[in-house]
Amino acid sequence: MQNKPYSDRFKTQEVVAKYENTEYAPNSYSSYIWSLQREVLSELIRAQHEKHGPLKLLDFACGTGRILSFVESQVAEAVGIDISEDMAQVARTKCQTSQIYVGDILEDANLAADEFNVITCFRFFLNTEHSIRTRVLRELHKRLNKENGILVTNIHGNSRSVRSGALLYRSLIHSERHAQMSPRQIKQMFDECGFEIVDLNGFGILPPNLYRTSFKASAAWLDRTCADIRLFAPISVDLLYVCKPKDV
């Protein structure tokens, strides 16, 4: 894992292009997992709309607009924030109606200082520093409707999944370091910042590197099947959490 602060990793066009064209290439593992996650996300937004009417959504760390471009047609108002101008430029080419801002909510209290019914945040909390995680979560808590708001976020490196074994091998052989969190650590993080977990979905039972082999089709079929079985969620590679503000 890189040593530079997470906030600095996507501030060059080269890194942004790699993220967009390699990590989320059409046939990549990450793209496949996202194809499963977006079904759940769409259903969550639909259920929120049925209960509470027109929705305002904030996509924090919106990156190149993968989430934002998918959800903007499903809500009344969509806002994206990212710290990288290069990421935001790509997002603006994908989004039709969303407002996209570049900035740091830890430094600018007025950035997207509104009340939202849904806040999404994908692929952020795992890789950033713990002190940043908690500060960001508390800022998002301020922006979430306390009566009916939900936070939808993922941790794409569950230490209780098979990915952990693969990373152990890579750390021993290649001296690579990759971030992981356990469900217990994740729950503690949310608790500390005023959130209660109300739902958990898991995606990816098999090691992601199988998607680069001739077993890709079989791996995809099994991962899709297991994603529909809640029993497998705690040991899945990618954990998708739905949280609400705790009563305080």
C-alpha positions in Angstrom: 0.0 0.0 0.0 1.2 3.5 -0.8 2.6 5.6 2.0 1.4 9.0 0.8 -1.8 10.3 2.3 -5.0 9.0 0.7 -6.1 12.5 -0.2 -3.1 12.9 -2.4 -3.3 9.7 -4.4 -5.7 10.8 -7.1 -4.4 14.2 -7.9 -2.6 13.3 -11.2 -4.3 12.5 -14.5 -2.2 9.3 -14.8 -3.5 7.8 -11.6 -7.1 8.9 -12.4 -6.9 7.2 -15.8 -5.5 4.0 -14.3 -8.4 3.9 -11.8 -10.9 4.5 -14.5 -9.5 2.3 -17.2 -7.9 -0.5 -15.3 -9.5 -0.8 -11.8 -12.9 -0.3 -13.4 -12.3 -1.6 -16.9 -15.5 -3.2 -18.3 -14.4 -6.8 -17.5 -12.6 -6.2 -14.3 -13.4 -7.8 -10.9 -14.2 -4.4 -9.4 -16.7 -3.6 -12.3 -18.4 -7.0 -11.7 -18.8 -6.4 -8.0 -20.2 -3.0 -8.7 -22.8 -4.5 -11.0 -24.0 -6.5 -8.0 -23.9 -3.6 -5.6 -25.8 -1.2 -7.8 -28.8 -3.5 -7.7 -28.9 -3.2 -3.9 -28.2 0.5 -4.0 -31.1 1.1 -6.4 -33.4 -0.8 -4.2 -32.4 1.1 -1.1 -33.0 4.4 -2.9 -36.4 3.2 -4.2 -37.4 2.2 -0.6 -36.3 5.5 0.8 -38.3 7.4 -1.9 -41.4 5.4 -1.2 -41.2 6.1 2.5 -40.1 9.7 2.5 -40.8 11.2 -0.9 -38.3 13.1 -3.1 -34.7 12.6 -2.0 -31.6 14.7 -1.7 -28.4 12.6 -2.1 -24.8 13.4 -1.4 -22.1 11.2 -2.9 -18.9 11.8 -0.8 -15.6 11.1 -2.4 -17.5 10.8 -5.7 -14.3 10.2 -7.7 -15.0 9.7 -11.4 -18.7 9.7 -11.0 -19.4 6.0 -11.0 -22.0 6.1 -8.2 -23.2 9.6 -8.9 -24.0 9.0 -12.6 -26.0 5.9 -11.6 -28.1 7.4 -8.9 -28.8 10.9 -10.1 -31.8 9.9 -12.1 -33.3 8.2 -9.1 -33.3 11.2 -6.7 -34.6 14.8 -6.8 -31.2 16.3 -6.2 -27.7 14.8 -6.3 -24.5 16.4 -5.1 -21.0 15.0 -5.4 -17.8 16.1 -3.5 -14.2 15.0 -4.2 -10.9 16.4 -3.2 -9.4 15.7 -6.7 -10.1 18.2 -9.5 -8.9 15.5 -12.0 -11.4 13.0 -10.7 -14.2 15.6 -10.7 -13.5 16.5 -14.3 -14.2 12.9 -15.3 -17.3 12.8 -13.2 -18.7 15.9 -14.9 -18.5 14.2 -18.2 -20.7 11.4 -17.0 -23.3 13.2 -14.9 -26.2 15.1 -16.4 -27.8 16.9 -13.4 -25.6 16.5 -10.4 -23.7 19.4 -8.8 -20.1 18.4 -8.3 -17.8 20.3 -6.0 -14.1 20.0 -5.4 -12.9 20.5 -1.8 -12.3 19.1 1.7 -15.2 19.0 4.1 -12.6 18.8 7.0 -11.3 22.3 6.0 -14.5 23.9 4.6 -17.5 23.5 6.9 -19.7 25.2 4.3 -19.1 22.6 1.6 -22.4 20.8 0.9 -23.6 22.1 4.2 -27.1 20.9 3.7 -29.3 18.1 5.0 -29.5 14.9 2.9 -31.8 11.9 3.0 -29.1 9.6 1.5 -25.3 9.8 1.7 -23.2 7.4 -0.3 -19.5 6.9 0.1 -17.7 4.1 -1.8 -14.1 2.9 -1.6 -13.0 5.6 0.8 -12.9 4.5 4.4 -10.8 1.4 4.0 -7.8 3.2 2.4 -7.7 6.4 4.3 -6.1 7.0 7.7 -8.1 6.2 10.8 -8.1 9.8 12.1 -9.5 10.9 8.8 -12.1 8.2 8.7 -13.6 9.3 12.0 -13.5 13.0 11.2 -15.1 12.5 7.9 -17.8 10.3 9.4 -18.7 12.9 11.9 -18.9 15.6 9.2 -21.2 13.3 7.2 -23.3 12.7 10.3 -23.9 16.5 10.5 -25.2 16.5 6.9 -27.6 13.5 7.3 -31.3 13.9 8.1 -31.6 12.6 11.7 -35.1 11.3 11.2 -34.9 9.3 8.0 -31.4 9.6 6.6 -29.2 6.7 5.6 -25.5 6.3 5.0 -24.6 3.7 2.4 -20.9 2.9 2.3 -18.6 0.0 1.6 -15.4 -1.5 3.0 -13.8 -3.4 0.1 -11.3 -5.3 2.2 -12.8 -7.5 4.9 -10.1 -9.2 7.0 -12.5 -12.1 7.6 -12.7 -13.0 3.9 -10.5 -15.2 1.7 -8.8 -12.0 0.5 -7.0 -11.9 3.8 -5.1 -15.2 3.0 -4.2 -14.0 -0.4 -2.8 -10.7 1.0 -0.8 -12.6 3.6 0.9 -14.5 0.8 1.6 -11.3 -1.1 3.0 -9.6 1.9 5.4 -12.5 2.6 6.5 -13.0 -1.0 6.4 -9.5 -2.4 6.4 -7.4 0.7 3.1 -5.7 -0.4 0.8 -4.1 2.2 -2.9 -3.7 1.7 -5.5 -2.2 4.1 -8.0 -4.5 5.7 -10.7 -4.0 8.4 -12.7 -6.6 10.3 -16.5 -6.3 10.9 -15.7 -5.6 14.5 -13.4 -2.7 13.7 -16.0 -1.4 11.2 -18.8 -1.5 13.8 -16.6 0.2 16.3 -15.8 3.0 13.8 -19.5 3.6 13.1 -20.3 3.5 16.9 -17.7 6.1 17.7 -19.1 8.5 15.1 -22.8 8.2 16.0 -24.0 5.6 13.5 -26.0 2.4 13.9 -25.7 -0.4 11.4 -29.1 -1.4 10.1 -28.2 -3.6 7.2 -25.2 -5.5 5.7 -24.8 -7.0 2.3 -21.7 -8.9 1.2 -20.1 -9.3 -2.3 -17.4 -11.6 -3.4 -16.7 -14.9 -1.6 -13.8 -16.0 -3.9 -10.4 -14.5 -4.2 -10.5 -11.6 -6.7 -7.5 -13.0 -8.6 -9.7 -15.9 -9.9 -11.3 -13.3 -12.2 -8.0 -13.2 -14.1 -8.1 -17.0 -14.8 -10.1 -19.4 -16.9 -12.4 -19.8 -13.9 -13.7 -16.3 -14.2 -17.2 -17.3 -15.4 -17.6 -19.9 -12.7 -16.3 -17.5 -10.0 -18.8 -14.8 -11.2 -21.7 -17.2 -11.0 -20.8 -18.3 -7.5 -20.2 -14.8 -6.2 -23.6 -13.6 -7.6 -25.3 -16.6 -6.0 -23.7 -16.0 -2.6 -24.5 -12.3 -2.7 -28.2 -13.2 -2.4 -27.5 -15.3 0.7 -27.2 -13.1 3.8 -25.3 -15.9 5.7 -22.3 -15.2 3.5 -22.2 -11.5 4.1 -19.8 -11.4 7.1 -17.1 -13.4 5.2 -17.4 -11.6 1.9 -14.6 -9.5 0.5 -16.6 -6.3 0.0 -19.0 -5.3 2.7 -21.8 -2.8 1.9 -23.3 -1.2 5.0 -26.4 0.8 5.5 -26.3 3.0 8.6 -28.6 5.5 10.3 -27.8 8.2 12.9 -28.1 6.8 16.4 -30.4 8.2 18.9 -28.3 10.4 21.2 
